[in-house]
Amino acid sequence: KVAIAVAAVVAGGLINSAQAEMYIGGKVGMTTLDDACYLNSPCDDDAFGAGMHIGYDFTDIIGLEYGVDYLGDYEANFKSGANTVNTIDGDLWALTLAPKFNWHLNDTWNLFAKIGGAYMISGDEKDFVPTGSLGAEYTIDRNWSVRAEYQRYQDISD
């Protein structure tokens, strides 16, 4: 089993309309494959990642986010089971869907957590895994906010 951790700084803009509960955003950051260099062969377990998300806040406390994340180009190998070694050699993508739970500290700062599912894609290999995030968001004005987020994809086995 493999875990991926993603730390990303995210800048998102709210759609300027009567439906201020809907928002879109983008993110960039570093991604790391956890326990990715099992064999003494060439291994690259860090990469630059980017993504975008769209979300809807049903209330001040709960919303839903869908994300498309490019996690980077990897050359890595993992121990999976007693004598099995899985490899990743190429691009790694994640499609995520998760409820977002908000805790508004004041009018400008918000802490949030997300827990949901992700569909991981690397070449012909695909896998459904749980994902979770913790982050903080700063509201610049009605239309813009900046976010720092730590995201994890758990137990990638393919």
Phi and psi in radians as a Rosetta constraint file:
Dihedral C 1 N 2 CA 2 C 2 CIRCULARHARMONIC -2.242 0.35
Dihedral N 2 CA 2 C 2 N 3 CIRCULARHARMONIC 2.519 0.35
Dihedral C 2 N 3 CA 3 C 3 CIRCULARHARMONIC -2.110 0.35
Dihedral N 3 CA 3 C 3 N 4 CIRCULARHARMONIC 2.519 0.35
Dihedral C 3 N 4 CA 4 C 4 CIRCULARHARMONIC -2.089 0.35
Dihedral N 4 CA 4 C 4 N 5 CIRCULARHARMONIC 2.320 0.35
Dihedral C 4 N 5 CA 5 C 5 CIRCULARHARMONIC -1.978 0.35
Dihedral N 5 CA 5 C 5 N 6 CIRCULARHARMONIC 2.380 0.35
Dihedral C 5 N 6 CA 6 C 6 CIRCULARHARMONIC -2.233 0.35
Dihedral N 6 CA 6 C 6 N 7 CIRCULARHARMONIC 2.164 0.35
Dihedral C 6 N 7 CA 7 C 7 CIRCULARHARMONIC -1.928 0.35
Dihedral N 7 CA 7 C 7 N 8 CIRCULARHARMONIC 2.174 0.35
Dihedral C 7 N 8 CA 8 C 8 CIRCULARHARMONIC -2.412 0.35
Dihedral N 8 CA 8 C 8 N 9 CIRCULARHARMONIC 2.503 0.35
Dihedral C 8 N 9 CA 9 C 9 CIRCULARHARMONIC -1.740 0.35
Dihedral N 9 CA 9 C 9 N 10 CIRCULARHARMONIC 2.247 0.35
Dihedral C 9 N 10 CA 10 C 10 CIRCULARHARMONIC -2.131 0.35
Dihedral N 10 CA 10 C 10 N 11 CIRCULARHARMONIC 2.332 0.35
Dihedral C 10 N 11 CA 11 C 11 CIRCULARHARMONIC -1.997 0.35
Dihedral N 11 CA 11 C 11 N 12 CIRCULARHARMONIC 2.159 0.35
Dihedral C 11 N 12 CA 12 C 12 CIRCULARHARMONIC -2.241 0.35
Dihedral N 12 CA 12 C 12 N 13 CIRCULARHARMONIC 2.571 0.35
Dihedral C 12 N 13 CA 13 C 13 CIRCULARHARMONIC -2.054 0.35
Dihedral N 13 CA 13 C 13 N 14 CIRCULARHARMONIC 2.387 0.35
Dihedral C 13 N 14 CA 14 C 14 CIRCULARHARMONIC -1.371 0.35
Dihedral N 14 CA 14 C 14 N 15 CIRCULARHARMONIC 2.559 0.35
Dihedral C 14 N 15 CA 15 C 15 CIRCULARHARMONIC -1.249 0.35
Dihedral N 15 CA 15 C 15 N 16 CIRCULARHARMONIC 2.228 0.35
Dihedral C 15 N 16 CA 16 C 16 CIRCULARHARMONIC -1.470 0.35
Dihedral N 16 CA 16 C 16 N 17 CIRCULARHARMONIC 1.589 0.35
Dihedral C 16 N 17 CA 17 C 17 CIRCULARHARMONIC -2.713 0.35
Dihedral N 17 CA 17 C 17 N 18 CIRCULARHARMONIC -3.101 0.35
Dihedral C 17 N 18 CA 18 C 18 CIRCULARHARMONIC -1.151 0.35
Dihedral N 18 CA 18 C 18 N 19 CIRCULARHARMONIC -0.403 0.35
Dihedral C 18 N 19 CA 19 C 19 CIRCULARHARMONIC -1.613 0.35
Dihedral N 19 CA 19 C 19 N 20 CIRCULARHARMONIC 1.159 0.35
Dihedral C 19 N 20 CA 20 C 20 CIRCULARHARMONIC -1.184 0.35
Dihedral N 20 CA 20 C 20 N 21 CIRCULARHARMONIC -0.135 0.35
Dihedral C 20 N 21 CA 21 C 21 CIRCULARHARMONIC -1.325 0.35
Dihedral N 21 CA 21 C 21 N 22 CIRCULARHARMONIC -0.304 0.35
Dihedral C 21 N 22 CA 22 C 22 CIRCULARHARMONIC -1.621 0.35
Dihedral N 22 CA 22 C 22 N 23 CIRCULARHARMONIC 2.460 0.35
Dihedral C 22 N 23 CA 23 C 23 CIRCULARHARMONIC -2.555 0.35
Dihedral N 23 CA 23 C 23 N 24 CIRCULARHARMONIC 2.756 0.35
Dihedral C 23 N 24 CA 24 C 24 CIRCULARHARMONIC -2.294 0.35
Dihedral N 24 CA 24 C 24 N 25 CIRCULARHARMONIC 2.733 0.35
Dihedral C 24 N 25 CA 25 C 25 CIRCULARHARMONIC -2.823 0.35
Dihedral N 25 CA 25 C 25 N 26 CIRCULARHARMONIC 2.955 0.35
Dihedral C 25 N 26 CA 26 C 26 CIRCULARHARMONIC -2.263 0.35
Dihedral N 26 CA 26 C 26 N 27 CIRCULARHARMONIC 2.853 0.35
Dihedral C 26 N 27 CA 27 C 27 CIRCULARHARMONIC -2.589 0.35
Dihedral N 27 CA 27 C 27 N 28 CIRCULARHARMONIC 2.650 0.35
Dihedral C 27 N 28 CA 28 C 28 CIRCULARHARMONIC -2.424 0.35
Dihedral N 28 CA 28 C 28 N 29 CIRCULARHARMONIC 2.677 0.35
Dihedral C 28 N 29 CA 29 C 29 CIRCULARHARMONIC 2.964 0.35
Dihedral N 29 CA 29 C 29 N 30 CIRCULARHARMONIC -3.006 0.35
Dihedral C 29 N 30 CA 30 C 30 CIRCULARHARMONIC -1.747 0.35
Dihedral N 30 CA 30 C 30 N 31 CIRCULARHARMONIC 2.496 0.35
Dihedral C 30 N 31 CA 31 C 31 CIRCULARHARMONIC -2.110 0.35
Dihedral N 31 CA 31 C 31 N 32 CIRCULARHARMONIC 2.602 0.35
Dihedral C 31 N 32 CA 32 C 32 CIRCULARHARMONIC -2.392 0.35
Dihedral N 32 CA 32 C 32 N 33 CIRCULARHARMONIC 2.326 0.35
Dihedral C 32 N 33 CA 33 C 33 CIRCULARHARMONIC -1.559 0.35
Dihedral N 33 CA 33 C 33 N 34 CIRCULARHARMONIC 2.223 0.35
Dihedral C 33 N 34 CA 34 C 34 CIRCULARHARMONIC -1.475 0.35
Dihedral N 34 CA 34 C 34 N 35 CIRCULARHARMONIC 2.347 0.35
Dihedral C 34 N 35 CA 35 C 35 CIRCULARHARMONIC 0.982 0.35
Dihedral N 35 CA 35 C 35 N 36 CIRCULARHARMONIC 0.781 0.35
Dihedral C 35 N 36 CA 36 C 36 CIRCULARHARMONIC -1.714 0.35
Dihedral N 36 CA 36 C 36 N 37 CIRCULARHARMONIC -0.056 0.35
Dihedral C 36 N 37 CA 37 C 37 CIRCULARHARMONIC -2.122 0.35
Dihedral N 37 CA 37 C 37 N 38 CIRCULARHARMONIC 1.134 0.35
Dihedral C 37 N 38 CA 38 C 38 CIRCULARHARMONIC -1.218 0.35
Dihedral N 38 CA 38 C 38 N 39 CIRCULARHARMONIC -0.797 0.35
Dihedral C 38 N 39 CA 39 C 39 CIRCULARHARMONIC -1.579 0.35
Dihedral N 39 CA 39 C 39 N 40 CIRCULARHARMONIC 2.726 0.35
Dihedral C 39 N 40 CA 40 C 40 CIRCULARHARMONIC -1.460 0.35
Dihedral N 40 CA 40 C 40 N 41 CIRCULARHARMONIC 1.013 0.35
Dihedral C 40 N 41 CA 41 C 41 CIRCULARHARMONIC -2.163 0.35
Dihedral N 41 CA 41 C 41 N 42 CIRCULARHARMONIC 3.008 0.35
Dihedral C 41 N 42 CA 42 C 42 CIRCULARHARMONIC -0.931 0.35
Dihedral N 42 CA 42 C 42 N 43 CIRCULARHARMONIC 2.327 0.35
Dihedral C 42 N 43 CA 43 C 43 CIRCULARHARMONIC -2.549 0.35
Dihedral N 43 CA 43 C 43 N 44 CIRCULARHARMONIC 2.318 0.35
Dihedral C 43 N 44 CA 44 C 44 CIRCULARHARMONIC -2.250 0.35
Dihedral N 44 CA 44 C 44 N 45 CIRCULARHARMONIC 1.819 0.35
Dihedral C 44 N 45 CA 45 C 45 CIRCULARHARMONIC -1.918 0.35
Dihedral N 45 CA 45 C 45 N 46 CIRCULARHARMONIC 0.192 0.35
Dihedral C 45 N 46 CA 46 C 46 CIRCULARHARMONIC -2.170 0.35
Dihedral N 46 CA 46 C 46 N 47 CIRCULARHARMONIC 2.517 0.35
Dihedral C 46 N 47 CA 47 C 47 CIRCULARHARMONIC -2.721 0.35
Dihedral N 47 CA 47 C 47 N 48 CIRCULARHARMONIC 2.862 0.35
Dihedral C 47 N 48 CA 48 C 48 CIRCULARHARMONIC -1.485 0.35
Dihedral N 48 CA 48 C 48 N 49 CIRCULARHARMONIC 2.362 0.35
Dihedral C 48 N 49 CA 49 C 49 CIRCULARHARMONIC -2.201 0.35
Dihedral N 49 CA 49 C 49 N 50 CIRCULARHARMONIC 2.820 0.35
Dihedral C 49 N 50 CA 50 C 50 CIRCULARHARMONIC -2.659 0.35
Dihedral N 50 CA 50 C 50 N 51 CIRCULARHARMONIC 2.778 0.35
Dihedral C 50 N 51 CA 51 C 51 CIRCULARHARMONIC -2.961 0.35
Dihedral N 51 CA 51 C 51 N 52 CIRCULARHARMONIC 3.135 0.35
Dihedral C 51 N 52 CA 52 C 52 CIRCULARHARMONIC -2.490 0.35
Dihedral N 52 CA 52 C 52 N 53 CIRCULARHARMONIC 2.738 0.35
Dihedral C 52 N 53 CA 53 C 53 CIRCULARHARMONIC -2.494 0.35
Dihedral N 53 CA 53 C 53 N 54 CIRCULARHARMONIC 2.725 0.35
Dihedral C 53 N 54 CA 54 C 54 CIRCULARHARMONIC -2.304 0.35
Dihedral N 54 CA 54 C 54 N 55 CIRCULARHARMONIC 2.417 0.35
Dihedral C 54 N 55 CA 55 C 55 CIRCULARHARMONIC -2.490 0.35
Dihedral N 55 CA 55 C 55 N 56 CIRCULARHARMONIC 2.910 0.35
Dihedral C 55 N 56 CA 56 C 56 CIRCULARHARMONIC -2.454 0.35
Dihedral N 56 CA 56 C 56 N 57 CIRCULARHARMONIC 2.208 0.35
Dihedral C 56 N 57 CA 57 C 57 CIRCULARHARMONIC -1.628 0.35
Dihedral N 57 CA 57 C 57 N 58 CIRCULARHARMONIC 1.967 0.35
Dihedral C 57 N 58 CA 58 C 58 CIRCULARHARMONIC -1.276 0.35
Dihedral N 58 CA 58 C 58 N 59 CIRCULARHARMONIC -0.660 0.35
Dihedral C 58 N 59 CA 59 C 59 CIRCULARHARMONIC -2.450 0.35
Dihedral N 59 CA 59 C 59 N 60 CIRCULARHARMONIC -3.096 0.35
Dihedral C 59 N 60 CA 60 C 60 CIRCULARHARMONIC -1.167 0.35
Dihedral N 60 CA 60 C 60 N 61 CIRCULARHARMONIC -0.338 0.35
Dihedral C 60 N 61 CA 61 C 61 CIRCULARHARMONIC -1.762 0.35
Dihedral N 61 CA 61 C 61 N 62 CIRCULARHARMONIC -0.635 0.35
Dihedral C 61 N 62 CA 62 C 62 CIRCULARHARMONIC -2.251 0.35
Dihedral N 62 CA 62 C 62 N 63 CIRCULARHARMONIC 2.441 0.35
Dihedral C 62 N 63 CA 63 C 63 CIRCULARHARMONIC -2.506 0.35
Dihedral N 63 CA 63 C 63 N 64 CIRCULARHARMONIC -3.017 0.35
Dihedral C 63 N 64 CA 64 C 64 CIRCULARHARMONIC -2.429 0.35
Dihedral N 64 CA 64 C 64 N 65 CIRCULARHARMONIC 2.326 0.35
Dihedral C 64 N 65 CA 65 C 65 CIRCULARHARMONIC -2.170 0.35
Dihedral N 65 CA 65 C 65 N 66 CIRCULARHARMONIC 2.417 0.35
Dihedral C 65 N 66 CA 66 C 66 CIRCULARHARMONIC -2.003 0.35
Dihedral N 66 CA 66 C 66 N 67 CIRCULARHARMONIC 2.310 0.35
Dihedral C 66 N 67 CA 67 C 67 CIRCULARHARMONIC -2.301 0.35
Dihedral N 67 CA 67 C 67 N 68 CIRCULARHARMONIC 2.606 0.35
Dihedral C 67 N 68 CA 68 C 68 CIRCULARHARMONIC -2.128 0.35
Dihedral N 68 CA 68 C 68 N 69 CIRCULARHARMONIC 2.030 0.35
Dihedral C 68 N 69 CA 69 C 69 CIRCULARHARMONIC -2.139 0.35
Dihedral N 69 CA 69 C 69 N 70 CIRCULARHARMONIC 2.248 0.35
Dihedral C 69 N 70 CA 70 C 70 CIRCULARHARMONIC -1.623 0.35
Dihedral N 70 CA 70 C 70 N 71 CIRCULARHARMONIC 1.955 0.35
Dihedral C 70 N 71 CA 71 C 71 CIRCULARHARMONIC -1.580 0.35
Dihedral N 71 CA 71 C 71 N 72 CIRCULARHARMONIC -0.111 0.35
Dihedral C 71 N 72 CA 72 C 72 CIRCULARHARMONIC 2.127 0.35
Dihedral N 72 CA 72 C 72 N 73 CIRCULARHARMONIC 3.124 0.35
Dihedral C 72 N 73 CA 73 C 73 CIRCULARHARMONIC -1.878 0.35
Dihedral N 73 CA 73 C 73 N 74 CIRCULARHARMONIC 2.098 0.35
Dihedral C 73 N 74 CA 74 C 74 CIRCULARHARMONIC -2.153 0.35
Dihedral N 74 CA 74 C 74 N 75 CIRCULARHARMONIC 2.678 0.35
Dihedral C 74 N 75 CA 75 C 75 CIRCULARHARMONIC -2.303 0.35
Dihedral N 75 CA 75 C 75 N 76 CIRCULARHARMONIC 1.733 0.35
Dihedral C 75 N 76 CA 76 C 76 CIRCULARHARMONIC -2.525 0.35
Dihedral N 76 CA 76 C 76 N 77 CIRCULARHARMONIC 2.845 0.35
Dihedral C 76 N 77 CA 77 C 77 CIRCULARHARMONIC -2.475 0.35
Dihedral N 77 CA 77 C 77 N 78 CIRCULARHARMONIC 2.528 0.35
Dihedral C 77 N 78 CA 78 C 78 CIRCULARHARMONIC -2.336 0.35
Dihedral N 78 CA 78 C 78 N 79 CIRCULARHARMONIC 2.521 0.35
Dihedral C 78 N 79 CA 79 C 79 CIRCULARHARMONIC -1.446 0.35
Dihedral N 79 CA 79 C 79 N 80 CIRCULARHARMONIC 2.216 0.35
Dihedral C 79 N 80 CA 80 C 80 CIRCULARHARMONIC -2.313 0.35
Dihedral N 80 CA 80 C 80 N 81 CIRCULARHARMONIC 1.734 0.35
Dihedral C 80 N 81 CA 81 C 81 CIRCULARHARMONIC 1.573 0.35
Dihedral N 81 CA 81 C 81 N 82 CIRCULARHARMONIC -2.961 0.35
Dihedral C 81 N 82 CA 82 C 82 CIRCULARHARMONIC -1.130 0.35
Dihedral N 82 CA 82 C 82 N 83 CIRCULARHARMONIC -0.906 0.35
Dihedral C 82 N 83 CA 83 C 83 CIRCULARHARMONIC -2.286 0.35
Dihedral N 83 CA 83 C 83 N 84 CIRCULARHARMONIC 0.397 0.35
Dihedral C 83 N 84 CA 84 C 84 CIRCULARHARMONIC -1.843 0.35
Dihedral N 84 CA 84 C 84 N 85 CIRCULARHARMONIC 2.361 0.35
Dihedral C 84 N 85 CA 85 C 85 CIRCULARHARMONIC -2.114 0.35
Dihedral N 85 CA 85 C 85 N 86 CIRCULARHARMONIC 2.120 0.35
Dihedral C 85 N 86 CA 86 C 86 CIRCULARHARMONIC -1.703 0.35
Dihedral N 86 CA 86 C 86 N 87 CIRCULARHARMONIC 2.585 0.35
Dihedral C 86 N 87 CA 87 C 87 CIRCULARHARMONIC -2.212 0.35
Dihedral N 87 CA 87 C 87 N 88 CIRCULARHARMONIC 2.673 0.35
Dihedral C 87 N 88 CA 88 C 88 CIRCULARHARMONIC -2.170 0.35
Dihedral N 88 CA 88 C 88 N 89 CIRCULARHARMONIC 2.188 0.35
Dihedral C 88 N 89 CA 89 C 89 CIRCULARHARMONIC -2.428 0.35
Dihedral N 89 CA 89 C 89 N 90 CIRCULARHARMONIC 1.549 0.35
Dihedral C 89 N 90 CA 90 C 90 CIRCULARHARMONIC 2.529 0.35
Dihedral N 90 CA 90 C 90 N 91 CIRCULARHARMONIC -2.827 0.35
Dihedral C 90 N 91 CA 91 C 91 CIRCULARHARMONIC -1.312 0.35
Dihedral N 91 CA 91 C 91 N 92 CIRCULARHARMONIC 2.542 0.35
Dihedral C 91 N 92 CA 92 C 92 CIRCULARHARMONIC -2.160 0.35
Dihedral N 92 CA 92 C 92 N 93 CIRCULARHARMONIC 2.209 0.35
Dihedral C 92 N 93 CA 93 C 93 CIRCULARHARMONIC -2.135 0.35
Dihedral N 93 CA 93 C 93 N 94 CIRCULARHARMONIC 2.705 0.35
Dihedral C 93 N 94 CA 94 C 94 CIRCULARHARMONIC -2.413 0.35
Dihedral N 94 CA 94 C 94 N 95 CIRCULARHARMONIC 2.310 0.35
Dihedral C 94 N 95 CA 95 C 95 CIRCULARHARMONIC -1.913 0.35
Dihedral N 95 CA 95 C 95 N 96 CIRCULARHARMONIC 2.101 0.35
Dihedral C 95 N 96 CA 96 C 96 CIRCULARHARMONIC -2.115 0.35
Dihedral N 96 CA 96 C 96 N 97 CIRCULARHARMONIC 2.625 0.35
Dihedral C 96 N 97 CA 97 C 97 CIRCULARHARMONIC -2.458 0.35
Dihedral N 97 CA 97 C 97 N 98 CIRCULARHARMONIC 2.155 0.35
Dihedral C 97 N 98 CA 98 C 98 CIRCULARHARMONIC -2.695 0.35
Dihedral N 98 CA 98 C 98 N 99 CIRCULARHARMONIC 2.453 0.35
Dihedral C 98 N 99 CA 99 C 99 CIRCULARHARMONIC -1.182 0.35
Dihedral N 99 CA 99 C 99 N 100 CIRCULARHARMONIC 2.553 0.35
Dihedral C 99 N 100 CA 100 C 100 CIRCULARHARMONIC -2.010 0.35
Dihedral N 100 CA 100 C 100 N 101 CIRCULARHARMONIC 2.143 0.35
Dihedral C 100 N 101 CA 101 C 101 CIRCULARHARMONIC -1.825 0.35
Dihedral N 101 CA 101 C 101 N 102 CIRCULARHARMONIC 2.119 0.35
Dihedral C 101 N 102 CA 102 C 102 CIRCULARHARMONIC -1.835 0.35
Dihedral N 102 CA 102 C 102 N 103 CIRCULARHARMONIC 2.486 0.35
Dihedral C 102 N 103 CA 103 C 103 CIRCULARHARMONIC -2.248 0.35
Dihedral N 103 CA 103 C 103 N 104 CIRCULARHARMONIC 1.743 0.35
Dihedral C 103 N 104 CA 104 C 104 CIRCULARHARMONIC -1.371 0.35
Dihedral N 104 CA 104 C 104 N 105 CIRCULARHARMONIC 1.996 0.35
Dihedral C 104 N 105 CA 105 C 105 CIRCULARHARMONIC -1.318 0.35
Dihedral N 105 CA 105 C 105 N 106 CIRCULARHARMONIC -0.653 0.35
Dihedral C 105 N 106 CA 106 C 106 CIRCULARHARMONIC -2.814 0.35
Dihedral N 106 CA 106 C 106 N 107 CIRCULARHARMONIC -2.830 0.35
Dihedral C 106 N 107 CA 107 C 107 CIRCULARHARMONIC -1.237 0.35
Dihedral N 107 CA 107 C 107 N 108 CIRCULARHARMONIC -0.324 0.35
Dihedral C 107 N 108 CA 108 C 108 CIRCULARHARMONIC -1.980 0.35
Dihedral N 108 CA 108 C 108 N 109 CIRCULARHARMONIC -0.450 0.35
Dihedral C 108 N 109 CA 109 C 109 CIRCULARHARMONIC -1.915 0.35
Dihedral N 109 CA 109 C 109 N 110 CIRCULARHARMONIC 2.393 0.35
Dihedral C 109 N 110 CA 110 C 110 CIRCULARHARMONIC -2.400 0.35
Dihedral N 110 CA 110 C 110 N 111 CIRCULARHARMONIC 2.287 0.35
Dihedral C 110 N 111 CA 111 C 111 CIRCULARHARMONIC -1.744 0.35
Dihedral N 111 CA 111 C 111 N 112 CIRCULARHARMONIC 2.543 0.35
Dihedral C 111 N 112 CA 112 C 112 CIRCULARHARMONIC -2.522 0.35
Dihedral N 112 CA 112 C 112 N 113 CIRCULARHARMONIC 2.786 0.35
Dihedral C 112 N 113 CA 113 C 113 CIRCULARHARMONIC -2.415 0.35
Dihedral N 113 CA 113 C 113 N 114 CIRCULARHARMONIC 2.512 0.35
Dihedral C 113 N 114 CA 114 C 114 CIRCULARHARMONIC -2.276 0.35
Dihedral N 114 CA 114 C 114 N 115 CIRCULARHARMONIC 2.485 0.35
Dihedral C 114 N 115 CA 115 C 115 CIRCULARHARMONIC -2.519 0.35
Dihedral N 115 CA 115 C 115 N 116 CIRCULARHARMONIC 2.224 0.35
Dihedral C 115 N 116 CA 116 C 116 CIRCULARHARMONIC -2.930 0.35
Dihedral N 116 CA 116 C 116 N 117 CIRCULARHARMONIC -2.555 0.35
Dihedral C 116 N 117 CA 117 C 117 CIRCULARHARMONIC -2.184 0.35
Dihedral N 117 CA 117 C 117 N 118 CIRCULARHARMONIC 2.752 0.35
Dihedral C 117 N 118 CA 118 C 118 CIRCULARHARMONIC -2.403 0.35
Dihedral N 118 CA 118 C 118 N 119 CIRCULARHARMONIC 2.481 0.35
Dihedral C 118 N 119 CA 119 C 119 CIRCULARHARMONIC -1.830 0.35
Dihedral N 119 CA 119 C 119 N 120 CIRCULARHARMONIC 1.917 0.35
Dihedral C 119 N 120 CA 120 C 120 CIRCULARHARMONIC -1.613 0.35
Dihedral N 120 CA 120 C 120 N 121 CIRCULARHARMONIC 2.428 0.35
Dihedral C 120 N 121 CA 121 C 121 CIRCULARHARMONIC -2.328 0.35
Dihedral N 121 CA 121 C 121 N 122 CIRCULARHARMONIC 2.194 0.35
Dihedral C 121 N 122 CA 122 C 122 CIRCULARHARMONIC -2.491 0.35
Dihedral N 122 CA 122 C 122 N 123 CIRCULARHARMONIC 1.756 0.35
Dihedral C 122 N 123 CA 123 C 123 CIRCULARHARMONIC 1.095 0.35
Dihedral N 123 CA 123 C 123 N 124 CIRCULARHARMONIC -2.210 0.35
Dihedral C 123 N 124 CA 124 C 124 CIRCULARHARMONIC -1.488 0.35
Dihedral N 124 CA 124 C 124 N 125 CIRCULARHARMONIC -0.146 0.35
Dihedral C 124 N 125 CA 125 C 125 CIRCULARHARMONIC -1.520 0.35
Dihedral N 125 CA 125 C 125 N 126 CIRCULARHARMONIC 2.362 0.35
Dihedral C 125 N 126 CA 126 C 126 CIRCULARHARMONIC -2.419 0.35
Dihedral N 126 CA 126 C 126 N 127 CIRCULARHARMONIC 2.626 0.35
Dihedral C 126 N 127 CA 127 C 127 CIRCULARHARMONIC -2.761 0.35
Dihedral N 127 CA 127 C 127 N 128 CIRCULARHARMONIC 2.476 0.35
Dihedral C 127 N 128 CA 128 C 128 CIRCULARHARMONIC -1.684 0.35
Dihedral N 128 CA 128 C 128 N 129 CIRCULARHARMONIC 2.280 0.35
Dihedral C 128 N 129 CA 129 C 129 CIRCULARHARMONIC -2.440 0.35
Dihedral N 129 CA 129 C 129 N 130 CIRCULARHARMONIC 2.747 0.35
Dihedral C 129 N 130 CA 130 C 130 CIRCULARHARMONIC -1.320 0.35
Dihedral N 130 CA 130 C 130 N 131 CIRCULARHARMONIC 2.631 0.35
Dihedral C 130 N 131 CA 131 C 131 CIRCULARHARMONIC -2.430 0.35
Dihedral N 131 CA 131 C 131 N 132 CIRCULARHARMONIC 2.668 0.35
Dihedral C 131 N 132 CA 132 C 132 CIRCULARHARMONIC -2.612 0.35
Dihedral N 132 CA 132 C 132 N 133 CIRCULARHARMONIC 2.711 0.35
Dihedral C 132 N 133 CA 133 C 133 CIRCULARHARMONIC -2.475 0.35
Dihedral N 133 CA 133 C 133 N 134 CIRCULARHARMONIC 2.626 0.35
Dihedral C 133 N 134 CA 134 C 134 CIRCULARHARMONIC -2.281 0.35
Dihedral N 134 CA 134 C 134 N 135 CIRCULARHARMONIC 2.454 0.35
Dihedral C 134 N 135 CA 135 C 135 CIRCULARHARMONIC -2.860 0.35
Dihedral N 135 CA 135 C 135 N 136 CIRCULARHARMONIC 3.056 0.35
Dihedral C 135 N 136 CA 136 C 136 CIRCULARHARMONIC -2.291 0.35
Dihedral N 136 CA 136 C 136 N 137 CIRCULARHARMONIC 2.520 0.35
Dihedral C 136 N 137 CA 137 C 137 CIRCULARHARMONIC -2.294 0.35
Dihedral N 137 CA 137 C 137 N 138 CIRCULARHARMONIC 2.354 0.35
Dihedral C 137 N 138 CA 138 C 138 CIRCULARHARMONIC -1.998 0.35
Dihedral N 138 CA 138 C 138 N 139 CIRCULARHARMONIC 2.161 0.35
Dihedral C 138 N 139 CA 139 C 139 CIRCULARHARMONIC -1.527 0.35
Dihedral N 139 CA 139 C 139 N 140 CIRCULARHARMONIC 2.060 0.35
Dihedral C 139 N 140 CA 140 C 140 CIRCULARHARMONIC -1.376 0.35
Dihedral N 140 CA 140 C 140 N 141 CIRCULARHARMONIC -0.882 0.35
Dihedral C 140 N 141 CA 141 C 141 CIRCULARHARMONIC -2.690 0.35
Dihedral N 141 CA 141 C 141 N 142 CIRCULARHARMONIC -2.958 0.35
Dihedral C 141 N 142 CA 142 C 142 CIRCULARHARMONIC -1.039 0.35
Dihedral N 142 CA 142 C 142 N 143 CIRCULARHARMONIC -0.464 0.35
Dihedral C 142 N 143 CA 143 C 143 CIRCULARHARMONIC -1.852 0.35
Dihedral N 143 CA 143 C 143 N 144 CIRCULARHARMONIC -0.222 0.35
Dihedral C 143 N 144 CA 144 C 144 CIRCULARHARMONIC -2.363 0.35
Dihedral N 144 CA 144 C 144 N 145 CIRCULARHARMONIC 2.487 0.35
Dihedral C 144 N 145 CA 145 C 145 CIRCULARHARMONIC -2.524 0.35
Dihedral N 145 CA 145 C 145 N 146 CIRCULARHARMONIC 2.800 0.35
Dihedral C 145 N 146 CA 146 C 146 CIRCULARHARMONIC -2.161 0.35
Dihedral N 146 CA 146 C 146 N 147 CIRCULARHARMONIC 2.460 0.35
Dihedral C 146 N 147 CA 147 C 147 CIRCULARHARMONIC -2.332 0.35
Dihedral N 147 CA 147 C 147 N 148 CIRCULARHARMONIC 2.489 0.35
Dihedral C 147 N 148 CA 148 C 148 CIRCULARHARMONIC -2.032 0.35
Dihedral N 148 CA 148 C 148 N 149 CIRCULARHARMONIC 2.330 0.35
Dihedral C 148 N 149 CA 149 C 149 CIRCULARHARMONIC -2.505 0.35
Dihedral N 149 CA 149 C 149 N 150 CIRCULARHARMONIC 2.457 0.35
Dihedral C 149 N 150 CA 150 C 150 CIRCULARHARMONIC -1.944 0.35
Dihedral N 150 CA 150 C 150 N 151 CIRCULARHARMONIC 2.160 0.35
Dihedral C 150 N 151 CA 151 C 151 CIRCULARHARMONIC -2.161 0.35
Dihedral N 151 CA 151 C 151 N 152 CIRCULARHARMONIC 2.480 0.35
Dihedral C 151 N 152 CA 152 C 152 CIRCULARHARMONIC -2.294 0.35
Dihedral N 152 CA 152 C 152 N 153 CIRCULARHARMONIC 2.386 0.35
Dihedral C 152 N 153 CA 153 C 153 CIRCULARHARMONIC -1.934 0.35
Dihedral N 153 CA 153 C 153 N 154 CIRCULARHARMONIC 2.187 0.35
Dihedral C 153 N 154 CA 154 C 154 CIRCULARHARMONIC -1.853 0.35
Dihedral N 154 CA 154 C 154 N 155 CIRCULARHARMONIC 2.437 0.35
Dihedral C 154 N 155 CA 155 C 155 CIRCULARHARMONIC 1.049 0.35
Dihedral N 155 CA 155 C 155 N 156 CIRCULARHARMONIC 0.910 0.35
Dihedral C 155 N 156 CA 156 C 156 CIRCULARHARMONIC -1.352 0.35
Dihedral N 156 CA 156 C 156 N 157 CIRCULARHARMONIC 2.085 0.35
Dihedral C 156 N 157 CA 157 C 157 CIRCULARHARMONIC -1.975 0.35
Dihedral N 157 CA 157 C 157 N 158 CIRCULARHARMONIC -0.278 0.35
